[in-house]
Amino acid sequence: MPIRIPITFVITSFYRNTDMIQRRRPAHQVIDGIPRCVGADPDSLRKALKFRAGAGDVVQSTYPKSGTNWVQYITQLILKDGDAVL
């Protein structure tokens, strides 16, 4: 899987034709009319937007570095009635 690096570019605009102002803005790509970060894969984004959870699905969402593995393990214990999944 290739590593995608965010790219920034410099916008130069003239204010009152005398002062030159430079601002850095992150680069983005437009996917289906919506601006997204450069690292977003268009096919994955479209699949994610079409996803609909079923009656028996469990969806976990955690912030990075906030105990994601721990939450997955606890969820597995709950679903397996306390039997450890190693």
Buried (B, 14 or more C-beta within 10 A) or exposed (E): EEEEEEEEEEEEEEEEEEEEEEEEEEEBEEBEEEEBEEEBEEEEBEEEEEEEEEEEEEEEEEEEEEEEEEEEBEEBEEEEEEEEEE
